[in-house]
Amino acid sequence: MNSEQSKTNWGQFIPLVTVFFFWGFVAASNDILIPVFRKAFDLTQGESQLVSVAFYVAYTVGSILYMIISYLTKGDLINRIGYKNSLALGLVISALGTLLFYPAANLGSFPLMLSGLFIVALGFSLQQTVANPLAIALGPIKTGSQRLTLAGGINNLGTTIGPLIVSFAIFGAATTGSSEMSIESVKVPYLVLGAAFILVAVLLKFSSLPDKPAAVVEEEGDVKSSRKSALAYPQLIMGMIAIFVYVGVEVSTASNLPAYMEKSLGFLTQDVAPFISLYWASLMIGRWTGAVEAFTDDMTMQKILRFIAPYLAFGVFLGVNKFMNHDLTPFYVYALIILVLIVADMASKGNPARMLLIFSLLGILALAVGMSTEGMVSVYAFTSVGLFCSTLWPCIFTLAISGLGKNTSQGSSFLIMMIMGGGIVSWLQGTVADSIGIHLSYIVGVFCFAYLAFYAWKVSGILKSQGIDFDQKISGGH
């Protein structure tokens, strides 16, 4: 493997993670748009989840378009136009989508709003296909999943800030009394976002990011990866289902939370934003914890950072909410729940399959507690699902594309295609909520975590039969 590159290339990695920030900002802001649109357009819970459907299904459509274009032009599109150009192109497509928010808000059109979100996510689909394997490739393979975790941590800085800024743009200052909102106020944050997309596209175009990362080039000549298609690998097929249900449970837990807090606990829509922010901050807390190995090889330093990183991320969440004038009192107790995450992270010993198993079981436990309790205890339980989802994406991604060699970018595209689970599972839970109530509808997430635990158990054997053993890789790195 790429042996000369023993250190992470920070000069290239830092510009790359700006796109991860954007994905997070927009995805989490959708959770604020859902209750706003539900009231403004008088929708059922199931219909309001069309926001998630439009956004996440676009990833699938994007991946299919990428494959069709690659097939028709007889060559992999990204390999041909280069990784850097593909990222810039994806950002321009997303910027075009934000422009639709202007006429959509003026006309008060729900379908036009959905179309805007769809195009934004279409651009994200191309960005994701490029950026995930690129994050793994910009340094030693051994810390590839930790680098992806770190990029995810930057993504969650976006998810923590997004709901607060969009909520502020729609409702104004965090005043509990007034619930005046105008659908037209959605315009400004999305137009500013569009301008930011264009700016970053230009910056990336002139950055030192490689057009074709060395790890992918080297693997093209790899003897082991002789299979014709990425779909010939069982770890990828099962990993595609895993990405579908993982993004599903991550998104639906958050996107149905405002309705649960409003209907069952009597919260006002604008008072839900800090809790949505806490949910997505939980992913940041977990990812900053999981990323410590990308920074240092020193085992003692890693142990210290495992305790510092999550509370530093929690501090960022508290700081942002303090800045937005939100009451912090309800959140201090959450510091105790973070300890569970730290213990689980240590128990997984950096093995992605073991981590996936432990965190999936904790996710089931969190949802079970949430469904069997009332009041704020249930809110904290549902919010902590974010902690246990936090490192699952890099675990699944790393396990699913391990050993794919020259089929890596094709495999990556198949995985990005399955992000549609975020929309389908959210809609499913919203529909289940319309029939059995929002509180019990979280049973949908339990089934998602159950499959993830099964995949974690099964994939280790599949990879070992192909000569890939993460425990050996990891012990070799210590």
Solvent accessible surface area in square Angstrom, and as a share of the most:
residue,aa,sasa,rsa
1,M,121,0.54
2,N,11,0.06
3,S,92,0.59
4,E,144,0.64
5,Q,46,0.20
6,S,81,0.52
7,K,152,0.65
8,T,15,0.09
9,N,53,0.27
10,W,89,0.31
11,G,55,0.52
12,Q,31,0.14
13,F,4,0.02
14,I,107,0.54
15,P,35,0.22
16,L,0,0.00
17,V,12,0.07
18,T,53,0.31
19,V,0,0.00
20,F,6,0.03
21,F,52,0.22
22,F,15,0.06
23,W,9,0.03
24,G,1,0.01
25,F,17,0.07
26,V,0,0.00
27,A,15,0.12
28,A,0,0.00
29,S,0,0.00
30,N,3,0.01
31,D,2,0.01
32,I,4,0.02
33,L,0,0.00
34,I,1,0.01
35,P,2,0.01
36,V,0,0.00
37,F,0,0.00
38,R,29,0.10
39,K,114,0.48
40,A,47,0.37
41,F,46,0.19
42,D,128,0.66
43,L,32,0.16
44,T,74,0.43
45,Q,4,0.02
46,G,7,0.06
47,E,78,0.35
48,S,0,0.00
49,Q,0,0.00
50,L,67,0.33
51,V,0,0.00
52,S,1,0.01
53,V,32,0.18
54,A,16,0.12
55,F,0,0.00
56,Y,12,0.04
57,V,39,0.23
58,A,0,0.00
59,Y,6,0.02
60,T,11,0.06
61,V,51,0.29
62,G,12,0.11
63,S,1,0.01
64,I,76,0.39
65,L,82,0.41
66,Y,14,0.05
67,M,44,0.20
68,I,83,0.42
69,I,75,0.38
70,S,17,0.11
71,Y,174,0.66
72,L,125,0.62
73,T,68,0.39
74,K,184,0.78
75,G,29,0.28
76,D,40,0.21
77,L,26,0.13
78,I,1,0.01
79,N,43,0.22
80,R,124,0.45
81,I,58,0.29
82,G,6,0.06
83,Y,0,0.00
84,K,30,0.13
85,N,51,0.26
86,S,0,0.00
87,L,0,0.00
88,A,12,0.09
89,L,79,0.39
90,G,0,0.00
91,L,0,0.00
92,V,60,0.35
93,I,47,0.24
94,S,0,0.00
95,A,8,0.06
96,L,102,0.51
97,G,0,0.00
98,T,0,0.00
99,L,104,0.52
100,L,45,0.22
101,F,0,0.00
102,Y,106,0.40
103,P,49,0.31
104,A,0,0.00
105,A,2,0.01
106,N,71,0.37
107,L,130,0.65
108,G,33,0.32
109,S,27,0.17
110,F,23,0.10
111,P,96,0.60
112,L,48,0.24
113,M,0,0.00
114,L,28,0.14
115,S,43,0.28
116,G,0,0.00
117,L,0,0.00
118,F,58,0.24
119,I,52,0.26
120,V,0,0.00
121,A,0,0.00
122,L,36,0.18
123,G,0,0.00
124,F,0,0.00
125,S,1,0.01
126,L,21,0.10
127,Q,0,0.00
128,Q,17,0.08
129,T,3,0.02
130,V,0,0.00
131,A,0,0.00
132,N,0,0.00
133,P,5,0.03
134,L,0,0.00
135,A,0,0.00
136,I,15,0.08
137,A,6,0.05
138,L,4,0.02
139,G,2,0.02
140,P,24,0.15
141,I,62,0.31
142,K,80,0.34
143,T,10,0.06
144,G,1,0.01
145,S,20,0.13
146,Q,15,0.06
147,R,0,0.00
148,L,2,0.01
149,T,6,0.04
150,L,17,0.08
151,A,0,0.00
152,G,8,0.07
153,G,0,0.00
154,I,45,0.23
155,N,21,0.11
156,N,1,0.00
157,L,47,0.23
158,G,0,0.00
159,T,2,0.01
160,T,0,0.00
161,I,37,0.19
162,G,0,0.00
163,P,0,0.00
164,L,2,0.01
165,I,73,0.37
166,V,0,0.00
167,S,9,0.06
168,F,107,0.45
169,A,35,0.27
170,I,8,0.04
171,F,24,0.10
172,G,32,0.31
173,A,58,0.45
174,A,45,0.35
175,T,73,0.43
176,T,84,0.49
177,G,74,0.71
178,S,53,0.34
179,S,65,0.42
180,E,146,0.66
181,M,57,0.25
182,S,55,0.35
183,I,29,0.15
184,E,80,0.36
185,S,29,0.19
186,V,0,0.00
187,K,30,0.13
188,V,98,0.56
189,P,14,0.09
190,Y,2,0.01
191,L,56,0.28
192,V,96,0.55
193,L,12,0.06
194,G,7,0.07
195,A,65,0.51
196,A,29,0.23
197,F,0,0.00
198,I,78,0.40
199,L,111,0.55
200,V,16,0.09
201,A,6,0.05
202,V,76,0.44
203,L,108,0.54
204,L,1,0.01
205,K,95,0.40
206,F,166,0.69
207,S,24,0.15
208,S,77,0.50
209,L,4,0.02
210,P,32,0.20
211,D,66,0.34
212,K,79,0.33
213,P,2,0.01
214,A,53,0.41
215,A,9,0.07
216,V,8,0.05
217,V,69,0.40
218,E,78,0.35
219,E,24,0.11
220,E,69,0.31
221,G,65,0.62
222,D,55,0.28
223,V,135,0.78
224,K,143,0.61
225,S,3,0.02
226,S,86,0.55
227,R,88,0.32
228,K,194,0.82
229,S,37,0.24
230,A,0,0.00
231,L,77,0.38
232,A,50,0.39
233,Y,5,0.02
234,P,55,0.34
235,Q,0,0.00
236,L,0,0.00
237,I,73,0.37
238,M,32,0.14
239,G,0,0.00
240,M,25,0.11
241,I,78,0.40
242,A,0,0.00
243,I,0,0.00
244,F,43,0.18
245,V,20,0.12
246,Y,3,0.01
247,V,8,0.05
248,G,0,0.00
249,V,0,0.00
250,E,18,0.08
251,V,5,0.03
252,S,0,0.00
253,T,1,0.01
254,A,0,0.00
255,S,1,0.00
256,N,0,0.00
257,L,0,0.00
258,P,1,0.01
259,A,1,0.01
260,Y,1,0.00
261,M,0,0.00
262,E,26,0.12
263,K,124,0.53
264,S,58,0.37
265,L,48,0.24
266,G,62,0.60
267,F,50,0.21
268,L,80,0.40
269,T,12,0.07
270,Q,14,0.06
271,D,40,0.21
272,V,1,0.00
273,A,1,0.01
274,P,10,0.07
275,F,11,0.05
276,I,0,0.00
277,S,0,0.00
278,L,0,0.00
279,Y,0,0.00
280,W,7,0.02
281,A,0,0.00
282,S,0,0.00
283,L,0,0.00
284,M,0,0.00
285,I,0,0.00
286,G,1,0.01
287,R,14,0.05
288,W,48,0.17
289,T,1,0.00
290,G,12,0.11
291,A,0,0.00
292,V,4,0.02
293,E,24,0.11
294,A,13,0.10
295,F,115,0.48
296,T,30,0.17
297,D,98,0.51
298,D,78,0.40
299,M,78,0.35
300,T,91,0.53
301,M,84,0.37
302,Q,9,0.04
303,K,117,0.49
304,I,85,0.43
305,L,38,0.19
306,R,26,0.09
307,F,94,0.39
308,I,83,0.42
309,A,11,0.09
310,P,0,0.00
311,Y,73,0.28
312,L,106,0.53
313,A,0,0.00
314,F,10,0.04
315,G,36,0.35
316,V,44,0.25
317,F,0,0.00
318,L,31,0.15
319,G,40,0.39
320,V,30,0.17
321,N,0,0.00
322,K,133,0.56
323,F,172,0.72
324,M,32,0.14
325,N,129,0.66
326,H,31,0.14
327,D,97,0.50
328,L,25,0.12
329,T,95,0.55
330,P,46,0.29
331,F,2,0.01
332,Y,122,0.47
333,V,75,0.43
334,Y,0,0.00
335,A,31,0.24
336,L,119,0.59
337,I,43,0.22
338,I,0,0.00
339,L,79,0.39
340,V,65,0.37
341,L,1,0.00
342,I,1,0.00
343,V,99,0.57
344,A,6,0.04
345,D,2,0.01
346,M,69,0.31
347,A,48,0.37
348,S,0,0.00
349,K,140,0.59
350,G,11,0.10
351,N,13,0.07
352,P,6,0.04
353,A,8,0.06
354,R,80,0.29
355,M,18,0.08
356,L,0,0.00
357,L,61,0.31
358,I,42,0.21
359,F,1,0.00
360,S,0,0.00
361,L,95,0.47
362,L,31,0.15
363,G,0,0.00
364,I,45,0.23
365,L,104,0.52
366,A,7,0.06
367,L,0,0.00
368,A,45,0.35
369,V,58,0.33
370,G,0,0.00
371,M,32,0.14
372,S,91,0.59
373,T,38,0.22
374,E,126,0.57
375,G,26,0.25
376,M,66,0.29
377,V,90,0.52
378,S,0,0.00
379,V,0,0.00
380,Y,29,0.11
381,A,9,0.07
382,F,0,0.00
383,T,0,0.00
384,S,5,0.03
385,V,0,0.00
386,G,0,0.00
387,L,0,0.00
388,F,8,0.03
389,C,0,0.00
390,S,0,0.00
391,T,2,0.01
392,L,0,0.00
393,W,28,0.10
394,P,3,0.02
395,C,5,0.03
396,I,0,0.00
397,F,0,0.00
398,T,19,0.11
399,L,1,0.00
400,A,0,0.00
401,I,18,0.09
402,S,15,0.09
403,G,37,0.36
404,L,0,0.00
405,G,3,0.03
406,K,90,0.38
407,N,9,0.05
408,T,12,0.07
409,S,5,0.03
410,Q,60,0.27
411,G,0,0.00
412,S,0,0.00
413,S,0,0.00
414,F,19,0.08
415,L,0,0.00
416,I,0,0.00
417,M,25,0.11
418,M,27,0.12
419,I,6,0.03
420,M,47,0.21
421,G,0,0.00
422,G,0,0.00
423,G,0,0.00
424,I,65,0.33
425,V,7,0.04
426,S,0,0.00
427,W,107,0.38
428,L,79,0.39
429,Q,1,0.01
430,G,0,0.00
431,T,58,0.34
432,V,35,0.20
433,A,10,0.07
434,D,81,0.42
435,S,91,0.59
436,I,91,0.46
437,G,33,0.32
438,I,14,0.07
439,H,33,0.15
440,L,98,0.49
441,S,0,0.00
442,Y,1,0.00
443,I,67,0.34
444,V,14,0.08
445,G,2,0.02
446,V,28,0.16
447,F,144,0.60
448,C,8,0.05
449,F,0,0.00
450,A,47,0.37
451,Y,45,0.17
452,L,0,0.00
453,A,13,0.10
454,F,89,0.37
455,Y,0,0.00
456,A,3,0.02
457,W,170,0.60
458,K,86,0.37
459,V,0,0.00
460,S,37,0.24
461,G,45,0.44
462,I,26,0.13
463,L,2,0.01
464,K,113,0.48
465,S,96,0.62
466,Q,40,0.18
467,G,64,0.62
468,I,20,0.10
469,D,35,0.18
470,F,25,0.10
471,D,59,0.31
472,Q,132,0.59
473,K,84,0.36
474,I,28,0.14
475,S,73,0.47
476,G,68,0.65
477,G,21,0.20
478,H,123,0.55
